[in-house]
């Protein structure tokens, strides 16, 4: 599946080094195609402050339902 900028996604696995847990929502802010498919995803707290921003592979998240 191809994702687009501003798609809201949900983590499918924990990323402990970033303090992220499966089920957390984030927004795609950049799409990478080379050298491999990847997506920069921003995660925010309830007040809208960024808590993590990192590049993820598409097997680490899915579209929010």
Secondary structure, 3 states (H helix, E strand, C coil): CCCCCCCEEEECCCEHHHCECCCCEEEEEEEECCCCCEEEEEEECCCCCEEEEEEECHHHEEECC
